[in-house]
Each structure stands twice: as C-alpha cells, then as structure tokens.
Amino acid sequence: MKLIVNGEPQETTAMSLSELLGLMEYEGDWLATAVNGELVHREDRSGHALNDNDRIEILSPMQGG
C-alpha cells in the first residue's frame, strides 16, 4: 500500500495505524497521530484501517532545550 507519512511517500504492508507505527518503530504514549488531517487517538489506532494514498502525520516530542 502507498501512503504519505510525514510528507514522504512510503510503501507498507500495514493495514492499521498501530501496525504502521510498529513497523516504523515509533513507540511511546506521547505520540500524536493524524490520518488525512483527522486526529486519531491512541486507543483508536488499532482499529483505524489505512487506505491507499492516506496522509499520515506522526509527531513525537523532542528532547533538549
């Protein structure tokens, strides 16, 4: 499946948002995710099916100052 993740084209076999996060090695409870501009809460990620050409935004906090 073809997706746009954080503005970059990606090919993936992930069928859900949580599966995509695992494949891309994103971890932690502090992630913010959106699909096609709509916020997807942590508890909804496993049930959120992905479709070809979805636009995924994944934001994680940065350390430092």
VMD Tcl script that builds the backbone (N, CA, C; Angstrom):
set m [mol new atoms 195]
animate dup $m
set s [atomselect $m all]
$s set {name element resname resid chain x y z} {
  {N N MET 1 A 0.839 -1.164 0.000}
  {CA C MET 1 A 0.000 0.000 0.000}
  {C C MET 1 A 0.895 1.241 0.000}
  {N N LYS 2 A 0.464 2.273 -0.692}
  {CA C LYS 2 A 1.206 3.530 -0.754}
  {C C LYS 2 A 0.565 4.545 0.182}
  {N N LEU 3 A 1.413 5.157 1.027}
  {CA C LEU 3 A 0.978 6.176 1.974}
  {C C LEU 3 A 1.922 7.363 1.881}
  {N N ILE 4 A 1.470 8.494 2.396}
  {CA C ILE 4 A 2.345 9.643 2.595}
  {C C ILE 4 A 2.487 9.793 4.110}
  {N N VAL 5 A 3.699 9.573 4.618}
  {CA C VAL 5 A 3.951 9.633 6.058}
  {C C VAL 5 A 4.875 10.809 6.340}
  {N N ASN 6 A 4.362 11.756 7.104}
  {CA C ASN 6 A 5.122 12.975 7.418}
  {C C ASN 6 A 5.677 13.623 6.148}
  {N N GLY 7 A 4.857 13.634 5.106}
  {CA C GLY 7 A 5.216 14.293 3.857}
  {C C GLY 7 A 6.058 13.476 2.905}
  {N N GLU 8 A 6.412 12.241 3.287}
  {CA C GLU 8 A 7.269 11.393 2.463}
  {C C GLU 8 A 6.507 10.169 1.964}
  {N N PRO 9 A 6.619 9.825 0.686}
  {CA C PRO 9 A 5.962 8.610 0.185}
  {C C PRO 9 A 6.542 7.363 0.857}
  {N N GLN 10 A 5.680 6.439 1.214}
  {CA C GLN 10 A 6.090 5.182 1.863}
  {C C GLN 10 A 5.296 4.032 1.258}
  {N N GLU 11 A 5.926 2.896 1.128}
  {CA C GLU 11 A 5.254 1.638 0.788}
  {C C GLU 11 A 5.189 0.823 2.064}
  {N N THR 12 A 4.049 0.224 2.355}
  {CA C THR 12 A 3.914 -0.555 3.583}
  {C C THR 12 A 2.931 -1.695 3.397}
  {N N THR 13 A 3.049 -2.677 4.267}
  {CA C THR 13 A 2.078 -3.773 4.317}
  {C C THR 13 A 1.111 -3.580 5.478}
  {N N ALA 14 A 1.313 -2.517 6.263}
  {CA C ALA 14 A 0.470 -2.258 7.440}
  {C C ALA 14 A -0.969 -2.022 7.006}
  {N N MET 15 A -1.887 -2.611 7.768}
  {CA C MET 15 A -3.306 -2.445 7.475}
  {C C MET 15 A -3.993 -1.510 8.473}
  {N N SER 16 A -3.318 -1.214 9.592}
  {CA C SER 16 A -3.897 -0.307 10.592}
  {C C SER 16 A -2.829 0.706 11.003}
  {N N LEU 17 A -3.290 1.775 11.620}
  {CA C LEU 17 A -2.360 2.802 12.071}
  {C C LEU 17 A -1.404 2.252 13.129}
  {N N SER 18 A -1.886 1.440 14.051}
  {CA C SER 18 A -0.991 0.885 15.081}
  {C C SER 18 A 0.052 -0.046 14.467}
  {N N GLU 19 A -0.341 -0.800 13.459}
  {CA C GLU 19 A 0.611 -1.681 12.780}
  {C C GLU 19 A 1.682 -0.852 12.063}
  {N N LEU 20 A 1.288 0.235 11.437}
  {CA C LEU 20 A 2.248 1.115 10.773}
  {C C LEU 20 A 3.248 1.683 11.778}
  {N N LEU 21 A 2.754 2.141 12.913}
  {CA C LEU 21 A 3.644 2.683 13.940}
  {C C LEU 21 A 4.655 1.642 14.394}
  {N N GLY 22 A 4.211 0.403 14.564}
  {CA C GLY 22 A 5.121 -0.668 14.967}
  {C C GLY 22 A 6.174 -0.951 13.911}
  {N N LEU 23 A 5.754 -1.010 12.656}
  {CA C LEU 23 A 6.696 -1.274 11.564}
  {C C LEU 23 A 7.725 -0.155 11.420}
  {N N MET 24 A 7.305 1.067 11.723}
  {CA C MET 24 A 8.216 2.211 11.610}
  {C C MET 24 A 8.975 2.474 12.906}
  {N N GLU 25 A 8.769 1.605 13.910}
  {CA C GLU 25 A 9.462 1.656 15.193}
  {C C GLU 25 A 9.182 2.933 15.982}
  {N N TYR 26 A 7.951 3.418 15.892}
  {CA C TYR 26 A 7.509 4.510 16.754}
  {C C TYR 26 A 6.940 3.880 18.009}
  {N N GLU 27 A 7.396 4.344 19.166}
  {CA C GLU 27 A 6.940 3.797 20.431}
  {C C GLU 27 A 6.586 4.923 21.384}
  {N N GLY 28 A 5.833 4.581 22.400}
  {CA C GLY 28 A 5.550 5.533 23.466}
  {C C GLY 28 A 4.128 6.034 23.451}
  {N N ASP 29 A 3.726 6.499 24.610}
  {CA C ASP 29 A 2.372 7.014 24.778}
  {C C ASP 29 A 2.258 8.485 24.399}
  {N N TRP 30 A 3.344 9.109 24.046}
  {CA C TRP 30 A 3.342 10.547 23.800}
  {C C TRP 30 A 3.211 10.898 22.323}
  {N N LEU 31 A 2.972 9.920 21.468}
  {CA C LEU 31 A 2.826 10.202 20.043}
  {C C LEU 31 A 1.487 10.853 19.760}
  {N N ALA 32 A 1.489 11.746 18.802}
  {CA C ALA 32 A 0.241 12.300 18.273}
  {C C ALA 32 A 0.141 11.828 16.833}
  {N N THR 33 A -1.031 11.345 16.444}
  {CA C THR 33 A -1.193 10.827 15.092}
  {C C THR 33 A -2.433 11.420 14.437}
  {N N ALA 34 A -2.332 11.604 13.122}
  {CA C ALA 34 A -3.466 12.082 12.334}
  {C C ALA 34 A -3.457 11.348 11.000}
  {N N VAL 35 A -4.642 11.063 10.503}
  {CA C VAL 35 A -4.804 10.454 9.185}
  {C C VAL 35 A -5.704 11.378 8.377}
  {N N ASN 36 A -5.175 11.826 7.247}
  {CA C ASN 36 A -5.911 12.742 6.370}
  {C C ASN 36 A -6.428 13.969 7.129}
  {N N GLY 37 A -5.592 14.466 8.038}
  {CA C GLY 37 A -5.914 15.678 8.769}
  {C C GLY 37 A -6.810 15.498 9.978}
  {N N GLU 38 A -7.212 14.263 10.262}
  {CA C GLU 38 A -8.083 13.986 11.412}
  {C C GLU 38 A -7.278 13.301 12.510}
  {N N LEU 39 A -7.304 13.859 13.709}
  {CA C LEU 39 A -6.604 13.286 14.850}
  {C C LEU 39 A -7.116 11.870 15.127}
  {N N VAL 40 A -6.180 10.945 15.369}
  {CA C VAL 40 A -6.540 9.577 15.755}
  {C C VAL 40 A -5.956 9.346 17.144}
  {N N HIS 41 A -6.828 9.164 18.123}
  {CA C HIS 41 A -6.396 8.950 19.497}
  {C C HIS 41 A -5.726 7.589 19.664}
  {N N ARG 42 A -4.836 7.499 20.626}
  {CA C ARG 42 A -4.059 6.282 20.885}
  {C C ARG 42 A -4.949 5.042 20.957}
  {N N GLU 43 A -6.063 5.125 21.668}
  {CA C GLU 43 A -6.921 3.951 21.842}
  {C C GLU 43 A -7.662 3.556 20.562}
  {N N ASP 44 A -7.654 4.415 19.550}
  {CA C ASP 44 A -8.345 4.125 18.292}
  {C C ASP 44 A -7.408 3.650 17.183}
  {N N ARG 45 A -6.108 3.659 17.427}
  {CA C ARG 45 A -5.140 3.357 16.361}
  {C C ARG 45 A -5.242 1.930 15.829}
  {N N SER 46 A -5.469 0.950 16.705}
  {CA C SER 46 A -5.509 -0.438 16.233}
  {C C SER 46 A -6.721 -0.694 15.346}
  {N N GLY 47 A -7.795 0.034 15.561}
  {CA C GLY 47 A -8.989 -0.139 14.749}
  {C C GLY 47 A -9.073 0.798 13.562}
  {N N HIS 48 A -8.072 1.663 13.409}
  {CA C HIS 48 A -8.111 2.630 12.310}
  {C C HIS 48 A -7.449 2.026 11.070}
  {N N ALA 49 A -8.264 1.575 10.134}
  {CA C ALA 49 A -7.756 0.960 8.903}
  {C C ALA 49 A -7.135 2.022 7.999}
  {N N LEU 50 A -6.064 1.628 7.326}
  {CA C LEU 50 A -5.402 2.512 6.379}
  {C C LEU 50 A -5.837 2.174 4.958}
  {N N ASN 51 A -5.809 3.180 4.098}
  {CA C ASN 51 A -6.165 3.019 2.693}
  {C C ASN 51 A -5.075 3.624 1.821}
  {N N ASP 52 A -4.966 3.128 0.603}
  {CA C ASP 52 A -4.004 3.678 -0.347}
  {C C ASP 52 A -4.106 5.202 -0.386}
  {N N ASN 53 A -2.955 5.845 -0.411}
  {CA C ASN 53 A -2.827 7.293 -0.538}
  {C C ASN 53 A -3.271 8.086 0.693}
  {N N ASP 54 A -3.480 7.422 1.842}
  {CA C ASP 54 A -3.746 8.153 3.073}
  {C C ASP 54 A -2.529 9.015 3.412}
  {N N ARG 55 A -2.784 10.152 4.037}
  {CA C ARG 55 A -1.729 11.040 4.526}
  {C C ARG 55 A -1.656 10.892 6.046}
  {N N ILE 56 A -0.527 10.402 6.525}
  {CA C ILE 56 A -0.324 10.124 7.938}
  {C C ILE 56 A 0.662 11.141 8.503}
  {N N GLU 57 A 0.306 11.717 9.636}
  {CA C GLU 57 A 1.232 12.593 10.356}
  {C C GLU 57 A 1.499 11.962 11.719}
  {N N ILE 58 A 2.784 11.825 12.045}
  {CA C ILE 58 A 3.204 11.248 13.319}
  {C C ILE 58 A 4.123 12.265 13.989}
  {N N LEU 59 A 3.717 12.707 15.156}
  {CA C LEU 59 A 4.506 13.682 15.892}
  {C C LEU 59 A 4.921 13.087 17.215}
  {N N SER 60 A 6.195 13.248 17.539}
  {CA C SER 60 A 6.682 12.787 18.842}
  {C C SER 60 A 7.465 13.921 19.485}
  {N N PRO 61 A 7.427 14.003 20.810}
  {CA C PRO 61 A 8.155 15.078 21.484}
  {C C PRO 61 A 9.655 14.930 21.288}
  {N N MET 62 A 10.325 16.061 21.248}
  {CA C MET 62 A 11.778 16.060 21.124}
  {C C MET 62 A 12.395 16.395 22.476}
  {N N GLN 63 A 13.525 15.785 22.749}
  {CA C GLN 63 A 14.230 16.096 23.988}
  {C C GLN 63 A 15.204 17.232 23.721}
  {N N GLY 64 A 15.549 17.926 24.751}
  {CA C GLY 64 A 16.507 19.009 24.606}
  {C C GLY 64 A 15.874 20.337 24.968}
  {N N GLY 65 A 16.596 21.382 24.683}
  {CA C GLY 65 A 16.051 22.663 25.075}
  {C C GLY 65 A 16.557 23.791 24.262}
}
mol reanalyze $m
mol bondsrecalc $m
mol representation Tube
mol addrep $m
